[in-house]
Each structure stands twice: as C-alpha cells, then as structure tokens.
Amino acid sequence: MPRYYFHYRVEDKLVRDEAGSELADLDAAESKAAELGKAIIDKVAGEGGNMDLPRSIEITDAGGHDLLYVVFWAGPKIGDGPASPITPPSIH
C-alpha cells in the first residue's frame, strides 16, 4: 500500500508530516486530507483564531513528489455552531 504525506500550509508556514499514512490510493488520501482540514478549522474556530486565512494540505508521495493540494478555509459563520470548511472541487 502506498504511503502518503500530509503537509499543512498556512500563509508562509509549512508543517511537514514526517510519518505519513498508508492508504489504498490517492482518492483515500484526498478524503483523509479533507478530514484533516475540517479538524484544523474546528480547532482554529475553538481557539478564536483567524478564520479568513486560506490553508492547504499538500499531499506528497514517499519520494516527496507533489500529488495533490487540498485548499480549505472557513466559510462565514451562521448561527451558534462551529464554522465549517468550504470544500472546493478537486482535480487530479
């Protein structure tokens, strides 16, 4: 099973995933990146952080080759619940 790495970028800061995860294929990696994005937005919202910054999960393979970028940010807050990410279409 291939290993995918999920590096988190916000502004000019990149947090590298050194461990990676073994997943069936790139579709499974994209789903995992979307889950990570939602968890990040929930955490930022809970801490009162800046919700307007675009963020991304950069998926690479074991060789460090870029495979897919999943860009996300929080939409406008409506109601009392947590903010939710806006998921743009992806192309791969």
N, C-alpha and C positions, 0 to 999 in steps of 0.2 A: 504494500500500500504506500502511495507517495506521502511525503512529509511536506506540509505547507507551513509557512511562517507568516505571522500576522503582525506587521509593524504598524504602530499607531502614530499618526501625524496630526499635530495641531499647530497652526502658524508655522514657525521655523523650527519647531521641536519634533524630533523623531524618537519614539521609544521602540527599541528593537526587541522583537520576540526571539530569544536565544534558544528556546526549547522546541518550538514548533509543535504541530499536531499531525498525526497520521490520519488521513481521511481518504475516502473512496475516490474522489475526483474533484475537479475544480468547482462543480456545482455545489458539492458539500462544503467546500472551503468558502464559497460565497455566502452560503447560509450561515456558517459559523461567524463570518465577518459581520453580517447583519445583526446577529445576536450580540456580538461584542459591541457594536455601535450602539445598540439600544441600551445595553448595560452602562456604557460610558455616559450616554446622555442622561440616564436616570441618576447616576452618581453625581454628575455635574449639577443637575437640577436640584438634587437633595442638598448639595453643599452651597447653593446660591451662586454658582459660577456663571461665567459669561456664556449664554446660550446661543449667541449670534455667530460664533466662530465656526467656519466650516472645518470639518475634521475628516480624516480618512483612515481606513485600514488598507495598508498596502500588502497584498499577498505576493509572496515570492516562493520559489521552489528551493530545494536543498542547495542548488548551485548559486543562489542569490539572484536569479533572473526574475524580473518583474512579470507577474502573470495577470494581475487584476487590481484595480483600485476601487474600493467601495467608499464613496464620499457620502457623508451624512451631516446633518445638523438638526437642531430642534426647530419645530415649527412654532408659530405663535401660540402662546398658552391661552387656552379657552377653558374656563371652569376652574375647579379646585384640584383636579388630578395632576399627575406629573406630566411634564412636556413629553411629546412623542416625536421620534425622528421622522423626517420626511425621507422616504426612500426613492432616490432617483432610479430611472431604468439603468440596467447594466448591459454592457456589450462585451462579449468575449468570443 
